[in-house]
């Protein structure tokens, strides 16, 4: 069995126009396996930091195995990208029917303050939010900015990276 034949048969790669942005591979988990633990009840986002990891992840999904496994090859791998401040990346779907995504990358000093829950930050540096529309995404950004502003010192640097076509 290969994950590309079942769990990851339907997936979409999101690329951001900013060269320093990670890629997002979003897997639309089959309805029989979908549930509350997934984004919008069905999506599993995977943060890919470079083309080499993308190839490695595709090989992982295509490997023959005896039973299905979670597509979590990169989930706990430490990030190799440092950011100077909290950075938001907006990802628009390039095909209809896929969600809008907001990737938040946390600088090491703030990520270290959130390490009480090892599953809170993917790759030790990221959170993702998934939305059905851009309007919902923008409302989510506003909410997150308000939470960061209230809980972190004013010297925290924020960088918002919208899609170039949407800016």
DSSP file (Angstrom, degrees, kcal/mol; ACC not computed):
  #  RESIDUE AA STRUCTURE BP1 BP2  ACC     N-H-->O    O-->H-N    N-H-->O    O-->H-N    TCO  KAPPA ALPHA  PHI   PSI    X-CA   Y-CA   Z-CA
    1    1 A X              0   0    0      0, 0.0    64,-2.1     0, 0.0     2,-0.4   0.000 360.0 360.0 360.0 140.5    0.0    0.0    0.0
    2    2 A X    >   -     0   0    0     62,-0.2     3,-1.5     1,-0.1     4,-0.5  -0.942 360.0-133.0-118.2 143.1    1.2    3.5   -0.8
    3    3 A X  G > >S+     0   0    0     58,-0.8     5,-3.1    60,-0.4     3,-1.1   0.825 107.5  64.7 -63.1 -29.5   -0.2    6.7    0.9
    4    4 A X  G 3 5S+     0   0    0     57,-1.8    -1,-0.3     1,-0.2    58,-0.1   0.694 100.5  52.6 -66.6 -16.9   -0.5    8.2   -2.5
    5    5 A X  G < 5S-     0   0    0     -3,-1.5    -1,-0.2    56,-0.3    -2,-0.2   0.592 131.4  -1.7 -91.1 -12.7   -3.1    5.6   -3.3
    6    6 A X  T X 5S+     0   0    0     -3,-1.1     3,-1.4    -4,-0.5     4,-0.3   0.384 131.1  29.6-139.3 -85.6   -5.3    6.2   -0.2
    7    7 A X  T 3 5S+     0   0    0      1,-0.3     3,-0.3    -5,-0.1    23,-0.2   0.878 133.6  28.7 -58.3 -42.2   -4.6    8.8    2.5
    8    8 A X  T 3 <S+     0   0    0     -5,-3.1    -1,-0.3     1,-0.2    -4,-0.1  -0.013  81.9 116.2-111.5  29.0   -2.7   11.2    0.3
    9    9 A X  S <  S+     0   0    0     -3,-1.4     2,-0.6    -6,-0.2    -1,-0.2   0.858  79.8  45.8 -64.7 -33.5   -4.4   10.5   -3.0
   10   10 A X  S    S+     0   0    0     18,-0.4    18,-2.8    -4,-0.3     2,-0.3  -0.936  78.8 143.7-115.1 111.6   -5.8   14.0   -3.1
   11   11 A X  E     -A   27   0A   0     -2,-0.6     2,-0.4    16,-0.2    16,-0.2  -0.969  31.4-152.5-146.5 159.6   -3.2   16.7   -2.2
   12   12 A X  E     -A   26   0A   0     14,-2.4    14,-3.0    -2,-0.3     2,-0.5  -0.999  11.2-141.7-139.4 131.5   -2.4   20.2   -3.3
   13   13 A X  E     -A   25   0A   0     -2,-0.4     2,-0.5    12,-0.2    12,-0.2  -0.842  14.3-158.6 -97.3 124.6    1.0   22.0   -3.2
   14   14 A X  E     -A   24   0A   0     10,-3.6    10,-2.1    -2,-0.5     2,-0.4  -0.899   7.9-170.4-102.9 124.0    0.9   25.7   -2.2
   15   15 A X        -     0   0    0     -2,-0.5     2,-0.3    77,-0.2    77,-0.2  -0.919  11.7-144.6-112.5 142.5    3.8   27.8   -3.2
   16   16 A X        -     0   0    0     -2,-0.4     5,-0.1     6,-0.3    75,-0.1  -0.820  15.7-130.9-104.1 144.7    4.3   31.4   -2.0
   17   17 A X  S    S+     0   0    0     -2,-0.3     2,-0.4     3,-0.1    -1,-0.1   0.700  85.5  92.1 -69.4 -16.9    5.8   34.1   -4.2
   18   18 A X  S >  S-     0   0    0      1,-0.1     3,-1.6   143,-0.1    -2,-0.2  -0.660  74.8-143.2 -78.6 127.6    8.2   35.1   -1.5
   19   19 A X  T 3  S+     0   0    0     -2,-0.4    -1,-0.1     1,-0.3    -3,-0.0   0.740  97.8  54.0 -66.1 -21.7   11.5   33.2   -1.9
   20   20 A X  T 3  S+     0   0    0      2,-0.0    -1,-0.3    61,-0.0     2,-0.2   0.452  88.0 103.6 -90.1  -0.8   12.0   32.8    1.8
   21   21 A X  S <  S-     0   0    0     -3,-1.6    -5,-0.2    -5,-0.1    68,-0.0  -0.581  70.9-122.9 -84.9 142.4    8.6   31.3    2.5
   22   22 A X        -     0   0    0     -2,-0.2    -6,-0.3     1,-0.1     2,-0.3  -0.222  26.7-115.1 -67.3 169.7    8.1   27.5    3.1
   23   23 A X  E     - B   0  48A   0     25,-3.5    25,-2.6    -8,-0.1     2,-0.5  -0.718  21.1-141.8 -99.5 158.5    5.8   25.5    0.9
   24   24 A X  E     -AB  14  47A   0    -10,-2.1   -10,-3.6    -2,-0.3     2,-0.6  -0.989   7.9-163.8-124.0 125.4    2.6   23.9    2.2
   25   25 A X  E     -AB  13  46A   0     21,-2.7    21,-2.6    -2,-0.5     2,-0.6  -0.940  13.9-162.7-101.8 120.8    1.5   20.4    1.0
   26   26 A X  E     -AB  12  45A   0    -14,-3.0   -14,-2.4    -2,-0.6     2,-0.5  -0.922   1.8-158.2-111.1 124.2   -2.2   20.0    2.0
   27   27 A X  E     -AB  11  44A   0     17,-2.2    17,-2.5    -2,-0.6     2,-1.1  -0.874  11.4-144.2-102.8 127.7   -3.6   16.5    2.0
   28   28 A X  E     - B   0  43A   0    -18,-2.8   -18,-0.4    -2,-0.5    15,-0.2  -0.791  25.7-143.2 -89.4  98.8   -7.4   16.1    1.7
   29   29 A X        -     0   0    0     13,-2.5     5,-0.1    -2,-1.1   -22,-0.1  -0.389  24.8 -99.4 -67.5 135.1   -7.8   13.1    4.0
   30   30 A X    >>  -     0   0    0    -23,-0.2     3,-2.2   -24,-0.2     4,-1.2  -0.194  32.2-113.3 -55.3 147.0  -10.5   10.7    2.8
   31   31 A X  T 34 S+     0   0    0      1,-0.3     3,-0.2     2,-0.2    -1,-0.1   0.797 114.4  62.8 -53.9 -33.5  -13.9   11.1    4.6
   32   32 A X  T 34 S+     0   0    0      1,-0.2    -1,-0.3     3,-0.0    -2,-0.1   0.729 115.5  31.9 -67.2 -19.7  -13.6    7.7    6.3
   33   33 A X  T <4 S+     0   0    0     -3,-2.2    -1,-0.2     9,-0.1    -2,-0.2   0.477  97.5 107.4-112.3  -7.7  -10.5    8.9    8.2
   34   34 A X     <  +     0   0    0     -4,-1.2     2,-0.3    -3,-0.2     8,-0.2  -0.231  40.6 134.9 -71.7 161.2  -11.4   12.6    8.5
   35   35 A X    >   -     0   0    0      6,-0.7     3,-1.8     4,-0.1     6,-0.1  -0.989  63.6 -54.9 177.8-172.5  -12.4   14.2   11.8
   36   36 A X  T 3  S+     0   0    0     -2,-0.3     5,-0.2     1,-0.3     4,-0.1   0.724 117.0  65.8 -61.3 -26.5  -12.2   17.0   14.3
   37   37 A X  T 3  S+     0   0    0      4,-0.1    -1,-0.3     2,-0.1     2,-0.3   0.527  91.9  79.7 -75.7  -4.1   -8.4   16.8   14.7
   38   38 A X  S X  S-     0   0    0     -3,-1.8     3,-2.3     1,-0.1     6,-0.2  -0.717  96.8 -90.0-104.3 153.8   -7.9   17.9   11.1
   39   39 A X  B >> S-C   43   0A   0      4,-1.9     4,-2.9     1,-0.3     3,-2.2  -0.427 114.3  -4.5 -61.1 129.1   -8.1   21.5    9.7
   40   40 A X  T 34 S-     0   0    0      1,-0.3    -1,-0.3    90,-0.2    -4,-0.1   0.734 127.3 -72.2  51.9  25.1  -11.7   22.1    8.6
   41   41 A X  T <4 S+     0   0    0     -3,-2.3    -6,-0.7    -5,-0.2    -1,-0.3   0.446 131.7  41.8  78.2   0.4  -12.3   18.5    9.6
   42   42 A X  T <4 S+     0   0    0     -3,-2.2   -13,-2.5    -8,-0.2     2,-0.4   0.527  84.1  92.7-152.2 -12.8  -10.5   17.1    6.6
   43   43 A X  E  <  -BC  28  39A   0     -4,-2.9    -4,-1.9   -15,-0.2     2,-0.5  -0.756  43.1-166.2-103.0 140.3   -7.2   18.8    5.7
   44   44 A X  E     -B   27   0A   0    -17,-2.5   -17,-2.2    -2,-0.4     2,-0.3  -0.919  14.9-156.7-120.9 101.6   -3.7   17.8    6.9
   45   45 A X  E     -B   26   0A   0     -2,-0.5     2,-0.4   -19,-0.2   -19,-0.2  -0.603   4.7-163.5 -82.4 139.5   -1.1   20.6    6.1
   46   46 A X  E     -B   25   0A   0    -21,-2.6   -21,-2.7    -2,-0.3     2,-0.6  -0.988  13.7-138.5-122.7 127.1    2.5   19.7    5.9
   47   47 A X  E     -B   24   0A   0     -2,-0.4     2,-0.5   -23,-0.2   -23,-0.2  -0.766  20.2-173.3 -90.3 121.6    5.2   22.4    6.1
   48   48 A X  E     -B   23   0A   0    -25,-2.6   -25,-3.5    -2,-0.6     3,-0.1  -0.969   9.8-168.2-118.4 122.0    8.0   21.8    3.6
   49   49 A X        +     0   0    0     -2,-0.5     2,-0.3   -27,-0.2    -1,-0.1   0.638  64.9   2.1 -91.1 -13.9   11.0   24.1    3.8
   50   50 A X  S  > S-     0   0    0      1,-0.1     4,-1.8   -27,-0.1     5,-0.1  -0.976  76.3 -94.6-161.8 172.4   12.8   23.4    0.5
   51   51 A X  H  > S+     0   0    0     -2,-0.3     4,-2.2     1,-0.2     5,-0.2   0.829 119.0  58.2 -65.7 -33.0   12.7   21.4   -2.7
   52   52 A X  H  > S+     0   0    0      1,-0.2     4,-2.3     2,-0.2    -1,-0.2   0.929 107.6  46.8 -62.8 -44.6   14.8   18.6   -1.2
   53   53 A X  H  > S+     0   0    0      1,-0.2     4,-2.9     2,-0.2    -1,-0.2   0.867 108.1  57.0 -64.3 -35.2   12.3   18.1    1.5
   54   54 A X  H  X S+     0   0    0     -4,-1.8     4,-2.4     2,-0.2    -2,-0.2   0.934 109.2  45.1 -61.0 -45.3    9.5   18.1   -1.1
   55   55 A X  H  X S+     0   0    0     -4,-2.2     4,-2.2     2,-0.2    -2,-0.2   0.904 113.3  50.4 -63.3 -41.8   11.2   15.3   -2.9
   56   56 A X  H  X S+     0   0    0     -4,-2.3     4,-2.1     2,-0.2    -2,-0.2   0.898 111.5  48.3 -62.3 -41.4   11.8   13.4    0.3
   57   57 A X  H  X S+     0   0    0     -4,-2.9     4,-2.5     2,-0.2    -2,-0.2   0.909 110.1  50.7 -68.3 -41.7    8.1   13.8    1.3
   58   58 A X  H  X S+     0   0    0     -4,-2.4     4,-1.8     1,-0.2    -1,-0.2   0.900 110.3  50.7 -61.8 -39.7    6.8   12.6   -2.1
   59   59 A X  H  X S+     0   0    0     -4,-2.2     4,-1.0     2,-0.2    -1,-0.2   0.906 109.4  51.5 -62.3 -41.2    9.1    9.6   -1.8
   60   60 A X  H >< S+     0   0    0     -4,-2.1     3,-0.6     1,-0.2   -57,-0.3   0.918 111.0  47.2 -60.8 -44.7    7.6    8.9    1.7
   61   61 A X  H 3< S+     0   0    0     -4,-2.5   -57,-1.8     1,-0.2   -58,-0.8   0.822 115.1  46.5 -66.9 -30.5    4.1    9.1    0.3
   62   62 A X  H 3< S+     0   0    0     -4,-1.8    -1,-0.2   -59,-0.2    -2,-0.2   0.545  85.4 115.9 -89.9  -9.1    4.9    6.8   -2.6
   63   63 A X    <<  -     0   0    0     -4,-1.0   -60,-0.4    -3,-0.6     2,-0.3  -0.343  69.7-117.9 -66.2 139.4    6.8    4.2   -0.6
   64   64 A X        +     0   0    0    -62,-0.1     2,-0.3   -61,-0.1   -62,-0.2  -0.590  44.2 166.5 -73.5 135.7    5.2    0.7   -0.5
   65   65 A X        -     0   0    0    -64,-2.1     3,-0.1    -2,-0.3     4,-0.0  -0.955  46.0-118.4-147.1 164.4    4.3   -0.4    3.1
   66   66 A X  S    S+     0   0    0     -2,-0.3     2,-0.3     1,-0.1   -64,-0.1   0.786  95.2   8.8 -75.0 -29.1    2.2   -3.1    4.8
   67   67 A X  S    S-     0   0    0    -66,-0.1    -1,-0.1    -3,-0.0     2,-0.1  -0.957  89.8 -84.4-148.1 161.1   -0.3   -0.7    6.4
   68   68 A X        -     0   0    0     -2,-0.3     2,-0.3   -66,-0.1    -2,-0.0  -0.400  41.9-170.3 -69.1 147.8   -1.2    3.0    6.3
   69   69 A X        -     0   0    0     -2,-0.1   -62,-0.1    -4,-0.0     2,-0.0  -0.922  34.3 -87.4-131.1 158.2    0.8    5.4    8.5
   70   70 A X        -     0   0    0     -2,-0.3     2,-1.6     1,-0.1     3,-0.1  -0.373  36.6-121.4 -63.4 146.1    0.3    9.1    9.3
   71   71 A X  S    S+     0   0    0      1,-0.2     3,-0.3     2,-0.1    -1,-0.1  -0.258  74.1 124.3 -82.4  51.7    1.8   11.5    6.7
   72   72 A X    >>  +     0   0    0     -2,-1.6     3,-0.6     1,-0.2     4,-0.6   0.015  16.0 127.0-105.4  27.0    3.9   13.1    9.5
   73   73 A X  T 34 S+     0   0    0      1,-0.2     3,-0.2     2,-0.1    -1,-0.2   0.862  86.7  28.0 -51.6 -42.1    7.5   12.7    8.2
   74   74 A X  T >4 S+     0   0    0     -3,-0.3     3,-1.0     1,-0.1    -1,-0.2   0.524  93.1  97.6-100.5  -7.1    8.3   16.4    8.6
   75   75 A X  T <4 S+     0   0    0     -3,-0.6    48,-3.0     1,-0.3    49,-0.3   0.825  96.4  27.6 -55.7 -39.0    6.0   17.3   11.5
   76   76 A X  T 3< S+     0   0    0     -4,-0.6     2,-0.4    -3,-0.2    -1,-0.3   0.354  89.7 115.9-109.1   4.7    8.6   17.1   14.2
   77   77 A X  S <  S-     0   0    0     -3,-1.0     3,-0.1     1,-0.1    -3,-0.0  -0.604  76.3-108.3 -71.3 129.2   11.7   17.8   12.2
   78   78 A X        -     0   0    0     -2,-0.4    46,-0.2     1,-0.1    -1,-0.1  -0.292  35.0-106.6 -60.9 142.1   13.2   21.1   13.5
   79   79 A X        -     0   0    0     44,-2.0    -1,-0.1     1,-0.1    44,-0.0  -0.377  21.0-160.3 -64.6 144.7   12.9   24.1   11.2
   80   80 A X        +     0   0    0     -3,-0.1     2,-0.5    -2,-0.1    -1,-0.1   0.298  67.4  89.3-106.2   5.9   16.0   25.2    9.5
   81   81 A X        -     0   0    0      2,-0.0     2,-0.4     0, 0.0    -2,-0.1  -0.915  60.7-159.2-110.5 125.5   14.7   28.7    8.8
   82   82 A X        -     0   0    0     -2,-0.5     2,-0.4    25,-0.1    25,-0.1  -0.817   5.9-165.7 -99.4 140.8   15.1   31.5   11.3
   83   83 A X        -     0   0    0     -2,-0.4    25,-0.3    23,-0.1     3,-0.1  -0.954  22.7-136.7-123.6 147.7   12.9   34.6   11.2
   84   84 A X  S    S-     0   0    0     -2,-0.4    73,-0.3    23,-0.1     2,-0.3   0.728  84.1  -3.5 -74.9 -20.9   13.5   37.9   13.0
   85   85 A X  S    S-     0   0    0     71,-0.1    73,-0.2    20,-0.1     2,-0.1  -0.947 101.7 -52.1-158.2 174.2   10.0   38.2   14.2
   86   86 A X  E     -d  158   0B   0     71,-1.0    73,-2.4    -2,-0.3     2,-0.5  -0.371  60.1-163.4 -57.1 126.4    6.5   36.6   14.0
   87   87 A X  E     -dE 159 105B   0     18,-2.6    18,-3.1    71,-0.2     2,-0.5  -0.969  11.1-158.6-124.9 126.4    5.8   36.2   10.3
   88   88 A X  E     -dE 160 104B   0     71,-2.9    73,-3.5    -2,-0.5     2,-0.5  -0.890   6.5-167.4-103.1 131.0    2.5   35.5    8.7
   89   89 A X  E     -dE 161 103B   0     14,-2.9    14,-2.7    -2,-0.5     2,-0.5  -0.980   9.4-150.3-117.2 125.3    2.3   33.9    5.2
   90   90 A X  E     - E   0 102B   0     71,-2.1     2,-0.5    -2,-0.5    12,-0.2  -0.822  11.3-165.4 -92.8 129.7   -1.0   33.9    3.3
   91   91 A X  E     - E   0 101B   0     10,-3.0    10,-2.5    -2,-0.5     2,-0.3  -0.969   1.0-162.4-119.6 118.8   -1.4   31.0    1.0
   92   92 A X        -     0   0    0     -2,-0.5   -77,-0.2   -77,-0.2     2,-0.2  -0.761  27.3-110.3 -95.6 143.1   -4.2   31.2   -1.7
   93   93 A X        -     0   0    0     -2,-0.3   -79,-0.1     5,-0.2     4,-0.1  -0.495  15.7-154.5 -70.3 140.8   -5.4   28.0   -3.4
   94   94 A X  S    S+     0   0    0     -2,-0.2     2,-0.3   -81,-0.2    -1,-0.1   0.488  81.6  47.1 -92.5  -3.5   -4.4   27.8   -7.1
   95   95 A X  S >  S-     0   0    0      0, 0.0     3,-1.1     0, 0.0    -1,-0.1  -0.983  95.1-101.3-133.4 146.0   -7.4   25.5   -7.8
   96   96 A X  T 3  S+     0   0    0     -2,-0.3     3,-0.1     1,-0.2    -2,-0.1  -0.285 101.5  37.5 -62.1 151.0  -11.0   25.8   -6.7
   97   97 A X  T 3  S+     0   0    0      1,-0.3     2,-0.3    35,-0.1    -1,-0.2   0.392  90.1 107.6  90.8  -3.0  -12.2   23.7   -3.8
   98   98 A X    <   -     0   0    0     -3,-1.1    -1,-0.3     1,-0.1    -5,-0.2  -0.772  69.0-109.2-106.2 154.7   -9.1   24.0   -1.7
   99   99 A X        -     0   0    0     -2,-0.3     2,-0.3    -3,-0.1    33,-0.2  -0.259  21.8-113.3 -79.5 166.0   -8.8   26.1    1.5
  100  100 A X  E     - F   0 131B   0     31,-2.8    31,-3.1    -8,-0.1     2,-0.4  -0.749  37.2-153.5 -88.1 144.2   -6.9   29.3    2.2
  101  101 A X  E     -EF  91 130B   0    -10,-2.5   -10,-3.0    -2,-0.3     2,-0.5  -0.948  16.9-160.2-128.1 146.2   -4.1   28.9    4.6
  102  102 A X  E     -EF  90 129B   0     27,-2.8    27,-2.3    -2,-0.4     2,-0.5  -0.981  12.1-165.5-121.6 116.6   -2.3   31.1    7.1
  103  103 A X  E     -EF  89 128B   0    -14,-2.7   -14,-2.9    -2,-0.5     2,-0.6  -0.898   2.3-163.6-102.5 127.2    1.1   30.0    8.1
  104  104 A X  E     -EF  88 127B   0     23,-3.2    23,-2.2    -2,-0.5     2,-0.5  -0.954   1.6-162.2-113.3 119.9    2.6   31.7   11.2
  105  105 A X  E     -EF  87 126B   0    -18,-3.1   -18,-2.6    -2,-0.6     2,-0.4  -0.900   8.7-152.6-104.9 127.7    6.3   31.3   11.7
  106  106 A X        -     0   0    0     19,-3.4   -23,-0.1    -2,-0.5   -20,-0.1  -0.807  17.3-118.4-102.3 134.3    7.6   32.1   15.2
  107  107 A X    >>  -     0   0    0     -2,-0.4     4,-2.9     1,-0.1     3,-0.8  -0.330  34.2-105.6 -66.2 156.1   11.1   33.3   16.0
  108  108 A X  H 3> S+     0   0    0    -25,-0.3     4,-2.4     1,-0.3     5,-0.2   0.848 117.2  56.0 -54.1 -41.4   13.2   31.0   18.2
  109  109 A X  H 34 S+     0   0    0      1,-0.2     4,-0.4     2,-0.2    -1,-0.3   0.868 115.3  37.8 -65.3 -34.3   12.9   33.2   21.3
  110  110 A X  H X> S+     0   0    0     -3,-0.8     3,-0.8     2,-0.2     4,-0.6   0.867 113.3  55.7 -80.8 -37.9    9.1   33.2   21.2
  111  111 A X  H >< S+     0   0    0     -4,-2.9     3,-1.2     1,-0.3    -2,-0.2   0.876 102.2  58.9 -60.6 -36.3    8.8   29.5   20.1
  112  112 A X  G >< S+     0   0    0     -4,-2.4     3,-0.8    -5,-0.3    -1,-0.3   0.785 100.6  55.6 -63.1 -27.5   10.9   28.6   23.2
  113  113 A X  G <4 S+     0   0    0     -3,-0.8    -1,-0.3    -4,-0.4     3,-0.2   0.635 107.1  51.0 -78.3 -14.2    8.3   30.2   25.4
  114  114 A X  G X< S+     0   0    0     -3,-1.2     3,-1.1    -4,-0.6    -1,-0.2   0.245  76.2 106.6-104.6  11.6    5.6   27.9   23.8
  115  115 A X  T <   +     0   0    0     -3,-0.8    -1,-0.2     1,-0.2     3,-0.1   0.386  48.2  92.9 -79.8   6.7    7.4   24.6   24.3
  116  116 A X  T 3  S+     0   0    0     -3,-0.2     2,-0.6     1,-0.2    -1,-0.2   0.791  90.4  46.8 -67.7 -25.2    5.2   23.3   27.1
  117  117 A X  S X> S-     0   0    0     -3,-1.1     3,-1.9     1,-0.1     4,-0.5  -0.926  73.2-163.4-116.9 104.5    3.1   21.6   24.5
  118  118 A X  T 34 S+     0   0    0     -2,-0.6     6,-0.2     1,-0.3    -1,-0.1   0.682  90.0  52.5 -64.1 -16.6    5.3   19.7   22.0
  119  119 A X  T 34 S+     0   0    0      1,-0.1    -1,-0.3     3,-0.1     3,-0.1   0.456  88.0  82.3 -96.3  -0.6    2.4   19.4   19.5
  120  120 A X  T <4 S+     0   0    0     -3,-1.9     2,-0.6    -6,-0.2    -2,-0.2   0.916  93.2  42.9 -69.4 -43.0    1.6   23.2   19.5
  121  121 A X  S >< S-     0   0    0     -4,-0.5     3,-1.4    -7,-0.1     2,-0.2  -0.916  80.5-136.7-110.6 120.8    4.3   24.2   17.0
  122  122 A X  B >> S+G  126   0B   0      4,-2.3     4,-2.2    -2,-0.6     3,-2.2  -0.553  94.1   1.3 -69.0 136.4    4.9   22.1   13.9
  123  123 A X  T 34 S-     0   0    0    -48,-3.0   -44,-2.0     1,-0.3    -1,-0.3   0.679 124.2 -77.9  57.2  19.1    8.6   21.7   13.3
  124  124 A X  T <4 S+     0   0    0     -3,-1.4    -1,-0.3   -49,-0.3    -2,-0.1   0.562 129.9  55.1  73.4   8.2    9.1   23.7   16.5
  125  125 A X  T <4 S+     0   0    0     -3,-2.2   -19,-3.4     1,-0.1     2,-0.3   0.493  88.5  72.1-147.5  -8.5    8.4   27.0   14.7
  126  126 A X  E  <  -FG 105 122B   0     -4,-2.2    -4,-2.3   -21,-0.2     2,-0.3  -0.883  38.6-174.1-127.5 148.2    5.1   27.1   12.9
  127  127 A X  E     -F  104   0B   0    -23,-2.2   -23,-3.2    -2,-0.3     2,-0.4  -0.969  17.8-155.8-125.8 150.4    1.3   27.2   13.5
  128  128 A X  E     -F  103   0B   0     -2,-0.3     2,-0.4   -25,-0.2   -25,-0.2  -0.968   7.6-167.2-127.3 144.9   -1.2   26.9   10.6
  129  129 A X  E     -F  102   0B   0    -27,-2.3   -27,-2.8    -2,-0.4     2,-0.4  -0.984  10.9-152.9-126.8 140.7   -4.7   28.1   10.3
  130  130 A X  E     -F  101   0B   0     -2,-0.4     2,-0.3   -29,-0.2   -29,-0.2  -0.943  13.9-177.4-121.1 135.9   -7.1   26.9    7.6
  131  131 A X  E     -F  100   0B   0    -31,-3.1   -31,-2.8    -2,-0.4     3,-0.1  -0.936  32.9-137.0-134.6 152.3  -10.0   28.9    6.2
  132  132 A X  S    S+     0   0    0     -2,-0.3     2,-0.3   -33,-0.2   -35,-0.1   0.698  90.3  15.5 -79.2 -20.5  -12.7   28.4    3.6
  133  133 A X  S  > S-     0   0    0    -33,-0.1     4,-1.8     1,-0.1     5,-0.1  -0.951  74.8-112.0-148.3 165.4  -12.3   31.9    2.1
  134  134 A X  H  > S+     0   0    0     -2,-0.3     4,-2.8     2,-0.2     5,-0.2   0.863 116.4  59.4 -67.9 -35.5   -9.9   34.9    2.1
  135  135 A X  H  > S+     0   0    0      1,-0.2     4,-1.9     2,-0.2    -1,-0.2   0.926 107.1  46.1 -58.1 -44.8  -12.4   36.9    4.0
  136  136 A X  H  > S+     0   0    0      2,-0.2     4,-2.1     1,-0.2    -1,-0.2   0.889 111.0  53.4 -64.9 -38.9  -12.2   34.4    6.9
  137  137 A X  H  X S+     0   0    0     -4,-1.8     4,-2.4     2,-0.2    -2,-0.2   0.934 108.0  49.3 -61.1 -46.6   -8.4   34.4    6.6
  138  138 A X  H  X S+     0   0    0     -4,-2.8     4,-2.1     1,-0.2    -1,-0.2   0.874 110.5  50.7 -63.0 -37.3   -8.2   38.2    7.0
  139  139 A X  H  X S+     0   0    0     -4,-1.9     4,-2.1    -5,-0.2    -1,-0.2   0.884 109.8  51.6 -65.1 -38.0  -10.5   38.0   10.0
  140  140 A X  H  X S+     0   0    0     -4,-2.1     4,-2.7     2,-0.2    -2,-0.2   0.887 107.7  51.5 -64.9 -39.8   -8.2   35.3   11.5
  141  141 A X  H  X S+     0   0    0     -4,-2.4     4,-3.0     2,-0.2     5,-0.2   0.934 109.3  50.6 -61.9 -45.9   -5.2   37.5   10.9
  142  142 A X  H  X S+     0   0    0     -4,-2.1     4,-2.0     1,-0.2    -2,-0.2   0.916 111.8  47.7 -58.3 -44.6   -6.9   40.4   12.7
  143  143 A X  H  X S+     0   0    0     -4,-2.1     4,-2.0     2,-0.2    -1,-0.2   0.930 113.5  47.0 -63.0 -46.6   -7.7   38.1   15.6
  144  144 A X  H  X S+     0   0    0     -4,-2.7     4,-2.7     1,-0.2     5,-0.2   0.903 110.1  52.5 -64.4 -41.5   -4.2   36.7   15.8
  145  145 A X  H  X S+     0   0    0     -4,-3.0     4,-2.4     1,-0.2    -1,-0.2   0.899 109.5  50.3 -61.3 -39.4   -2.6   40.2   15.6
  146  146 A X  H  X S+     0   0    0     -4,-2.0     4,-1.4    -5,-0.2    -1,-0.2   0.888 111.1  48.4 -64.9 -39.2   -4.8   41.3   18.5
  147  147 A X  H  X S+     0   0    0     -4,-2.0     4,-1.6     2,-0.2    -2,-0.2   0.912 113.2  46.9 -67.9 -42.5   -3.8   38.3   20.6
  148  148 A X  H  X S+     0   0    0     -4,-2.7     4,-2.1     1,-0.2    -2,-0.2   0.917 109.9  53.8 -65.0 -42.7   -0.1   38.8   19.9
  149  149 A X  H  < S+     0   0    0     -4,-2.4    -1,-0.2    -5,-0.2    -2,-0.2   0.842 113.4  43.2 -60.5 -34.5   -0.4   42.5   20.7
  150  150 A X  H  < S+     0   0    0     -4,-1.4    -1,-0.2    -5,-0.2    -2,-0.2   0.749 121.2  37.5 -84.2 -24.9   -1.9   41.7   24.1
  151  151 A X  H  < S+     0   0    0     -4,-1.6     2,-0.3    -3,-0.2    -2,-0.2   0.598 111.3  53.7-106.8 -11.9    0.3   38.9   25.1
  152  152 A X  S  < S-     0   0    0     -4,-2.1     4,-0.0    -5,-0.2   -42,-0.0  -0.896  90.4 -90.7-125.5 154.0    3.8   39.9   23.9
  153  153 A X    >   -     0   0    0     -2,-0.3     3,-1.8     1,-0.1    -2,-0.1  -0.143  38.2-111.0 -59.9 156.6    5.9   43.0   24.3
  154  154 A X  T 3  S+     0   0    0      1,-0.3    -1,-0.1    -4,-0.1    -5,-0.0   0.697 111.0  71.2 -62.7 -20.0    5.6   45.9   21.9
  155  155 A X  T 3   +     0   0    0      2,-0.1     2,-0.3     0, 0.0    -1,-0.3   0.497  67.3 118.0 -79.6  -0.4    9.1   45.2   20.5
  156  156 A X    <   -     0   0    0     -3,-1.8     2,-0.4    -8,-0.1   -71,-0.1  -0.520  64.6-134.4 -66.6 126.1    8.0   41.9   18.8
  157  157 A X        -     0   0    0    -73,-0.3   -71,-1.0    -2,-0.3     2,-0.4  -0.707  19.7-162.5 -85.9 128.5    8.5   42.4   15.1
  158  158 A X  E     -d   86   0B   0     -2,-0.4     2,-0.4   -73,-0.2   -71,-0.2  -0.925   7.9-173.3-112.8 137.3    5.6   41.3   12.9
  159  159 A X  E     -d   87   0B   0    -73,-2.4   -71,-2.9    -2,-0.4     2,-0.5  -0.978   5.4-164.4-130.3 118.3    5.9   40.6    9.2
  160  160 A X  E     -d   88   0B   0     -2,-0.4     2,-0.6   -73,-0.2   -71,-0.2  -0.912   2.6-169.6-105.8 123.6    2.8   39.9    7.1
  161  161 A X  E     -d   89   0B   0    -73,-3.5   -71,-2.1    -2,-0.5  -143,-0.1  -0.792   8.7-174.6-116.7  86.2    3.4   38.4    3.7
  162  162 A X        -     0   0    0     -2,-0.6     5,-0.1   -73,-0.2     2,-0.1  -0.286  42.0 -82.5 -72.6 165.4    0.2   38.3    1.6
  163  163 A X    >>  -     0   0    0      1,-0.1     4,-1.1  -147,-0.1     3,-1.0  -0.449  40.8-122.6 -63.8 142.1    0.1   36.7   -1.8
  164  164 A X  G >4 S+     0   0    0      1,-0.3     3,-0.6     2,-0.2    -1,-0.1   0.882 111.3  50.3 -58.2 -41.5    1.5   39.1   -4.4
  165  165 A X  G 34 S+     0   0    0      1,-0.2    -1,-0.3     2,-0.1    -2,-0.0   0.729 115.2  44.6 -69.9 -20.8   -1.7   39.0   -6.5
  166  166 A X  G <4        0   0    0     -3,-1.0    -1,-0.2     1,-0.2    -2,-0.2   0.541 360.0 360.0 -99.7  -8.6   -3.8   39.7   -3.4
  167  167 A X    <<        0   0    0     -4,-1.1    -1,-0.2    -3,-0.6    -2,-0.1   0.498 360.0 360.0 -64.7 360.0   -1.7   42.5   -1.9
